[in-house]
Amino acid sequence: MSVLKNRRGLSKLEFYHTARKLREDMTNLLLRDFGVRDRVRKIKTEDNKEVTVIEEYPAWLIAEFRQNIMRILRGLMMNITAGNSIYPVNLEELQQRRQYQTAAIINCRQLIQEIQFCADVLPVELGKLLPYAETVDFEIKLLRGWRKANGQIEKAIKQKTGAL
């Protein structure tokens, strides 16, 4: 028998699924150059002719933002994957896993900063970037919960080894 979708709790790997979805959604945004459109305006010359002027944002700037965000997203996924691949059986492995978890949280903070800088520099409506920032905030909460669960593992390791 299955559980109704609205009655289900979060998956144990919800942090992983959310990070993958975030990476996919952000990549799609980057493919659209943040939704930035060139500004087209018409001006009149001295001889009363109308000329269309297209002001476009520098391609290098958008490429730089794209590269930075993709690098951060890749780092986030690599840290989550590395941390999740360690099932600690001693305190050293637990510490290493925690370092990967902390690095993933740091990646999220870096991503928020990069998104905010894009909003400051590019004429992107804040409403377009807000869902991504909210998803990153949610991901941080999930990662912190995952990291907090290490306390139970630490207790089990200490009990097993007899060190309290």
C-alpha positions as CSV (number, residue, x, y, z in Angstrom):
1,M,0.0,0.0,0.0
2,S,1.4,3.4,-0.9
3,V,1.2,6.7,1.0
4,L,-0.6,9.6,-0.4
5,K,1.8,12.2,-1.8
6,N,0.6,15.0,0.5
7,R,1.2,12.7,3.5
8,R,4.8,11.7,2.6
9,G,7.7,13.1,4.5
10,L,11.0,14.3,2.9
11,S,13.1,11.6,1.4
12,K,16.4,10.8,3.1
13,L,18.1,12.0,-0.1
14,E,16.0,15.1,-0.6
15,F,19.1,17.3,-0.5
16,Y,20.5,15.3,-3.5
17,H,17.3,15.5,-5.5
18,T,16.9,19.3,-4.8
19,A,20.5,20.0,-5.8
20,R,20.1,18.1,-9.1
21,K,16.8,20.0,-9.9
22,L,18.5,23.3,-9.0
23,R,21.4,22.5,-11.3
24,E,19.0,21.6,-14.1
25,D,16.9,24.7,-13.6
26,M,19.8,27.1,-13.3
27,T,21.4,25.6,-16.4
28,N,18.2,26.2,-18.4
29,L,18.2,29.8,-17.1
30,L,21.8,30.2,-18.2
31,L,21.0,28.8,-21.7
32,R,18.5,31.7,-22.0
33,D,21.2,34.2,-20.9
34,F,19.3,35.0,-17.7
35,G,16.4,36.2,-19.8
36,V,18.2,39.4,-20.6
37,R,17.0,41.1,-23.7
38,D,18.8,43.6,-25.8
39,R,17.4,47.1,-25.5
40,V,16.1,48.4,-28.8
41,R,15.3,52.1,-29.2
42,K,14.8,54.5,-32.0
43,I,16.6,57.8,-32.3
44,K,16.3,60.6,-34.8
45,T,19.3,61.8,-36.6
46,E,20.1,65.4,-37.5
47,D,18.4,65.0,-40.9
48,N,15.1,63.7,-39.2
49,K,15.7,60.0,-40.1
50,E,14.8,57.4,-37.6
51,V,17.6,55.0,-36.7
52,T,17.2,51.8,-34.7
53,V,19.9,51.4,-32.0
54,I,20.4,48.0,-30.4
55,E,22.1,48.1,-27.0
56,E,23.2,44.6,-26.0
57,Y,24.9,43.5,-22.9
58,P,28.5,42.3,-23.4
59,A,28.6,38.6,-24.3
60,W,31.8,38.3,-22.1
61,L,29.8,39.4,-19.0
62,I,27.1,36.9,-19.5
63,A,29.6,34.2,-20.3
64,E,31.5,35.0,-17.1
65,F,28.4,34.7,-15.0
66,R,27.4,31.5,-16.7
67,Q,30.9,30.0,-16.1
68,N,30.9,31.0,-12.4
69,I,27.5,29.7,-11.7
70,M,28.1,26.4,-13.5
71,R,31.4,26.0,-11.6
72,I,29.6,26.5,-8.3
73,L,26.8,24.2,-9.2
74,R,29.3,21.5,-10.2
75,G,31.1,21.9,-6.9
76,L,27.9,21.6,-5.0
77,M,27.0,18.3,-6.7
78,M,30.6,16.9,-6.3
79,N,30.6,17.8,-2.6
80,I,27.2,16.2,-2.0
81,T,28.2,13.1,-4.0
82,A,31.5,12.8,-2.1
83,G,29.9,13.3,1.3
84,N,27.1,10.8,0.5
85,S,29.5,8.2,-0.7
86,I,31.2,8.0,2.7
87,Y,29.4,5.8,5.3
88,P,31.6,6.5,8.3
89,V,32.7,3.7,10.5
90,N,35.2,5.8,12.5
91,L,35.5,9.4,13.6
92,E,38.0,10.3,10.9
93,E,35.6,9.3,8.2
94,L,32.8,11.1,9.9
95,Q,34.9,14.3,10.0
96,Q,35.7,13.9,6.3
97,R,32.0,13.5,5.5
98,R,31.2,16.6,7.6
99,Q,33.8,18.6,5.6
100,Y,32.1,17.7,2.3
101,Q,28.7,18.6,3.8
102,T,30.1,22.0,5.0
103,A,31.7,22.6,1.6
104,A,28.3,21.9,-0.1
105,I,26.7,24.5,2.2
106,I,29.5,26.9,1.3
107,N,28.7,26.3,-2.4
108,C,25.1,27.3,-1.8
109,R,26.1,30.5,-0.1
110,Q,28.5,31.3,-3.0
111,L,25.6,30.6,-5.4
112,I,23.4,33.1,-3.6
113,Q,26.1,35.7,-3.8
114,E,26.6,35.1,-7.6
115,I,22.8,35.3,-8.2
116,Q,22.6,38.6,-6.2
117,F,25.5,40.0,-8.2
118,C,23.8,39.1,-11.5
119,A,20.6,40.8,-10.3
120,D,22.7,43.9,-9.4
121,V,24.5,44.1,-12.8
122,L,22.1,42.8,-15.3
123,P,18.6,44.1,-16.0
124,V,17.0,40.9,-14.8
125,E,13.6,41.1,-13.1
126,L,14.1,40.1,-9.5
127,G,11.0,37.9,-9.8
128,K,12.9,35.7,-12.3
129,L,15.8,35.0,-9.9
130,L,13.9,34.8,-6.7
131,P,12.7,31.2,-7.1
132,Y,16.3,30.1,-7.6
133,A,17.4,31.9,-4.4
134,E,14.5,30.3,-2.5
135,T,15.5,26.9,-3.8
136,V,19.1,27.5,-2.6
137,D,17.8,28.5,0.8
138,F,15.8,25.3,1.0
139,E,18.8,23.3,-0.1
140,I,20.9,24.9,2.7
141,K,18.2,23.8,5.3
142,L,18.3,20.2,3.8
143,L,22.1,20.1,3.9
144,R,22.2,21.3,7.5
145,G,19.7,18.6,8.5
146,W,21.8,16.0,6.7
147,R,24.9,17.3,8.6
148,K,23.1,17.3,11.9
149,A,22.3,13.6,11.5
150,N,26.0,13.0,11.9
151,G,25.5,13.3,15.6
152,Q,23.6,10.0,15.7
153,I,26.3,8.3,13.7
154,E,28.9,9.8,16.0
155,K,27.1,8.4,19.1
156,A,26.9,4.9,17.4
157,I,30.6,5.0,16.5
158,K,31.6,6.0,20.0
159,Q,29.4,3.3,21.5
160,K,30.8,0.7,19.3
161,T,34.4,1.7,20.0
162,G,33.7,2.2,23.7
163,A,35.0,5.8,23.6
164,L,32.6,8.3,25.3
